[in-house]
Amino acid sequence: MKKITWTIGAAALAMLLAACEPVSDPEVVLPAMPEPPTFSWRYVEGDSNRVVVTDNSAAYFSRVWSFPGGFPERSSDVSDTVFFRLAGQYTITLHAAANGGAGVASASQQLTIPSDAVQGCSDIIEKLAGGCDDDDYRCWTFSNVAAAIAVGPTPGSTEWYTSPVNGLQAAQYDDGFCFYFKDSRFVYANNGTTVDPWNGYVPVPFDPPTNWNYTLIPGGGENGELRIELPTGAFMGVWDASNIYDIVSLTDQQLIVRTPFLNGGGWFQLIFVSN
């Protein structure tokens, strides 16, 4: 009986190994990898911190751009405009999938951003930062109206949560989000504590960095709004929000913004008032 069992087991193992061996069909000829895509780039006229990239290839049905250090960081458009805030050398890469399923090819080019972006005076800056003199700044705090914090799956949706009138914690109402005209400086004045959304929404000690800056990106919003971009790790309003904020409305007294969740999957709408 043992001999029979071993024979059957050996046969099964041999069949399994045979099934795992690669099968090649001499009649199937795989197409060669496609040639690298071709693309061009140029500075936006009068603004060397903004670059227009264009895919000039014809044999590709989809593409993904990669712009490390730029905004946006990725794109799938045939042509797009990328903003680079800081001077330096940057590499643009285009990954393109060829017609006929021949594979994905890529091409890269380097570009130079000659100087840091400088934000001049504008009506937006005057409202956001309180003026255009070196000592001008404006701090924003949460409004006490209903829906000062609203949450939903898409920009502007509120079906997941809306805060009631005076419905936030004292530790949230005393937080200030301050925009300075000089050096485009951003200061998060939290009076020592910040509400922790990952641990029961309780105030915890938090010491924000003091070297944050902000950048305004015209048309950079999800629907073409003016976008505020903060450094990675910086935030306004809620700790689990991202570092990008699309301006829905801005006056001298009120600021409404939308921002995606820090790790994606939903959006906040936040209402602030100037103090």
N, C-alpha and C positions, 0 to 999 in steps of 0.2 A: 504493500500500500504506500509506503514512503517513497518507493522508487517511482510509482505512478504519479504521485503528487509532484515530485520534483520534475518529472518530464513535462507535465502539463504546465507547471509554473515557468519552466525554462522556455517553453514554446510561446507562452503569453508575453514574456519579457522580450523575446526576439521580435514578435509582432509589434510591440509598442515601440521598440527602438527603430524598427523599419518605418513605422508611421511618422516618426519624428525626423527622419532624414529629409533634407531639402529635395524637392522635385524640380527638375529643370526641363523645360520644354524647348527643344531646339527650334521650334517654329515661331516662338515668341521673341521678338526683337524689341528691347527697350529703347525708347528714344534717347538721344544724347541730352545732356544737361543744356538748358538754354544759355544763350549769351547773356552776360550781365546787362541789366537795364541801364539806360542812359537818362540822365537828368541834368537840369541846369538850375542855378540859383543866382539871385541878384539882390542887392540892397533895395529897400523901399526908398524912393527918391526923397532925399532930405532927412532920412532916418537910418543911420547905419547900425542901429540895434534891432531892426526888423528886416527879415530876409524872406523873399518869395522863392519857393522851390517849385519846380515843375517837372513831372515825369514826361520825358519825351519819347518813351518807348511805345511800340505799337503792338507787340506780340504778347502782351500780358493782360490777364483778365482781373487781377487783383493785386494790391500793393499795401505795404505797411512801411511808413517812414519812421525813423528813429532819430530824435533830436536831443541827445543827452545835454542837460544844462539849459535847454530852451523851453519855451512855452508856446504851444503844447509840446509835450515830450514825445508824443506819437500821433500819427495821422494816417488815414487811408484815402485822402483826397488826391485827385490827379495833381492839383496845385493848391498850395496852402501858404500862409504867412506865419513865420515863426519869430518870436520875440526873445532876444537874449539880453538880460539885464546887465550882465557884467562883461567887461572887456576880457578877451582871451581867445585861445584857439579852440574850435569846436569841430566835431566830426558829424557829418550828416550821412546816414545810411538808408538806402532804399532796398527793401526786400520785395521781389515781384514774382508772382506765380504765372507761369507761361501757359498759353492756350495749348490744349492737347494733353495736359497733365504731365508735361516733361519734367517738372520739378520747380523749385524755387531758387532763383539766383539773386545776388545782391551786388550792390556797388556803393562805394563810399567816396566822399569828397570832404576836404577840410576847408574851413573858412575862418577868417579873423574878424572879431568884433573889436574895433579900435579903441573904444572907450566905454566906460560905464554909462548907463542910461541916466539922463538928467531930466527931472520932472519940473518943467517951468510952471509959472503961474497960470491958472485957468479958473473958470467959474466953479468947476468941480473941486479943485484944490481949495479954493476959498471956502466952500461949504464944508468939505471934509475936515480940513485942518484949521479952519477959522481965519485964514488970511495967508498972505504971501510974504510976510516979513520973517526974518530969521528967528524971532522969538514967538511966532504964532504957532498955536497948536489948539486942538479941540479934542476933548474926551467925550466918549459916548458910553451911556449906561443903558441897561435894559429898561424898556418902557414897562409901566404897570398895567397896560391895557390887556384885554384878552388876546390870546394868540401871539403874545410876545415871543413865545417859542411854539412853532407849529412843525409837525413832522408828517411826512408822507413818502410814498415810493418814487415820486417824480418831482421835478422842480415846481414849487408852488402848490403842490397837493398837501392836504392837511388831515387826511382821514385817519392817520395813525394816532395823532395826539395834538391837542391845542391847550395851551395853558390858560387857566381862568384869570379873571381880573385879580391883580395883586397875588398871583398864584405862584410866584417864584420865591426862593429862599432869600433871606437877608444877605447871605454870602454871595448871592448872584446880583442883587440890586446894588451892592457897594463896589462891584467890579467896574473899573474904567478902562476903556479901549481907546488909546490916545494916539492921534496922528499929528505929527509935527511937520511943518513945511521944510525946515532946514534938514538937509540930508535924508529926507523921506523917512524919518525915524518913526518907528511904531513901539509904543510902550504899553504893556499890559499891567495896569495898577490894580492888583487884587487885594490889597490890604492884608496880605499874609496867607489867605486861604482861597482854595478853589474847590468847587463842588466836583466830586469824583463820580463820574457816571458809571464806572466799572465796579463800584463798591458801595452800592446802596444809596447813591446820590447824597453823600454826606460831605460836609466841608473838610478838607484835609490841608495841611500845610503845603504850600507850593511857592517856590521862589523863581519867577520867570526870568529868563535871560534879559539883559539890558541892551543887547547889540542887535536887536531886530530892526529890519527896515520893511517898507512896503513899496509895491510897484503897482501903478495903474496901467491896465492893458485895454486900450480901446477895442471894442468888438470881441473881446476874449471870452465873454460869457457864454453859457450854454445856448442861449438864444440871441447872441450878439450884443448882450449888455456890456457895459463897462465893468471890468473885473478888477478886484483888489487881490493881489497875490502877496502873501506873507511867506517868510522862509519856512522850510520844512520844520514841523514841530510847533510853529506858532499857530495861534487860533484866536477867534473872537467868540465871545458868548458862551460856547459849550466846548468842553475839552475833547469830546469825541467827534468834533467837526474837522473838516479838512483845513488846509491853509489857503484855499481860494474862495472868494466871496463875490458873487454877481450882484451888482447894485440894482435893485428893483426900483427904489425911490430914494432921492436925497434932497433934503432941504436944510436950511440952517438949524432946524429943530428936530428933524427926524431922519433916520437912516434905516432902510429896510434892505436886507440882503438875503441871498439864498446860497447855501453851501452843502455839498454832499457829505455824507458820513465819512469819517476818517478812513474806514476800510470798505467804503462803497455799500451799495444796497439800499440807499434811501437818501432823502434830502431834508435839511432844516430850512425853515424860513424864520428869520430873527428880526425883531423890531427894537431899535435903540432910539434914545433921545439924547440930545446934547445937554451937558451940565455946565 
